[in-house]
Amino acid sequence: MLTITQALVDRIVAHARQDHPDEACGVVAGPEGTGRPERFIPMLNAAGSPTFYEFDSGDLLKLYREMDDRDEEPVVVYHSHTATEAYPSRTDITYANEPGAHYVLVSTADADDAGPFQFRSFRILDGEVTEEEVVIVESY
């Protein structure tokens, strides 16, 4: 289960809408060992693509050094899908390399008449995708 604040959900969705029609991507870091997403870190989609995202390797290295210095870990790794539902693609599954992270997908396509976006969270471990409940709170 992912517990996340409404403010963080709003920021992730806003980033996805802002970068549309390209996929948006980023990380929400939190204190090591807490599983609590706190610090929103939007990243540049180095692929600049509506169907694929890629973190810039230099930016990613800088981010991991910064998280190490702050005793943080990536609690949420997020990206958007611009024309399909919010479900991990085969490529997403292949590149999921944070076994403890929640993989959040936001769809900016109205694929199911459920509204202008979907916000879903998954665990991806050894190629296995498991959807999890998302609990949105005002504060921790």
N, C-alpha and C positions, 0 to 999 in steps of 0.2 A: 504494500500500500504506500502511495506517495501522499504525504501531507505537505501542502504548499500554501503560501499566503495568496490571497486575492490580488495583492499588489504585484507579486511575481508573475502570476498568470497573466495579468493585464500587460505587463512589460513584454513577456514572451509573445503574446498575441499581437501587440503593437509592432514588435520587431518583424514578425512574419508578414503582417500587412504592409509595413513600410518597404520591405525588400521585394514584395510581389511585383512582377511575375517571376523573379528569381527566388530560389530557396534561401531562407534565412537559417542561420545556425548560431549556436552559442552554448554556454555552460552556466550553470548556477552552482557556485561553490558553497561549501559549508564547513564548519569546524570538523576536523578529523574525528571519525568515530561516532558522530551524532546522527548522521543521516538526515540532517536538517538543512534544506536549501536556504541560503541567505543572500549571497552576493551574486547579483545578476551581471553576467559578462557576455555581452553580445559580441560575436566574432564576424569577421568578413568571410563571406563564401568565396574562397579563392577560385573556385570553378566558374563563378558568375553564370550559373546555369539554372533554368527553370525545372530541370529534372534530376539534378545531382548537386550535392554539396561536398565541399572539401575545406577543412581547416588549413590555413596557411601554416606550413611547418615551422617557420620562424616565430609566428604569433603563438603557436601552440607550445613551443619550447619555452617562450617567455612566460606564458600563462602557468605552465607547470612549475617553473622556478618560483614564480610569485606565490602560487598556492603552497609550495613547500615552505617558503619563508614565513607564511602566515598560518602554518599548521592547518591548512585546508585541504579538502579533496573535492573532486567533481561529483556532486550529489546528483545533478541533473545534466544530461547532455541532450540538447534539443535541436530540432530542425523542423522545417516546414515542407509540406508537399503542396504544390501549387495547382495541380490538376487531378489529383487522386485523393482517396481517403487517407486518413491519418493512421497508417499501418506500415510497419517496417518493410521496405523492399528487400530483395535479395542482396543488393549492394549494401544497404543499411546494416543488414545482419552480418555480412562479411566484415564490415569495418567496425563493428561494435567491440571495442577492446577494453572497456571498463566494466569488469564483472559486477562491481558493487553499485553502479550507477543506474538511475532511472532514465530510460530513454523516452523523452517526451516528443511526440509528433503533433504538429498543428497543421490542419489542412485549411488552406485559404480558398479551396474550391468548395462550392456548395454541392457536394456529391450525393448527399442523402436527404436533401430538403430539411435538414435539421438546423439550418441557420448558416451564417456566413463562414463558420469555421468549426472544426472539431479539435478538441484538446484531449489527447489520450496518452497514457503512460504504459511502458512495457519494461520488462526485464529481459535482457538478451544474454544468454549464457551458453557457450559452446554451440552456437547456431540455433538454439532453442528459444522461441519467442513466447513469452507469457504476458498477457495483458493484466494490468493491476488496477485496483480501484484508486481513484484520485479524490482526496478529501481536501476541499478548499476552505481555509480558515482565515479569519481576519488578522490574527497574530498568533505567535507561538507562546 
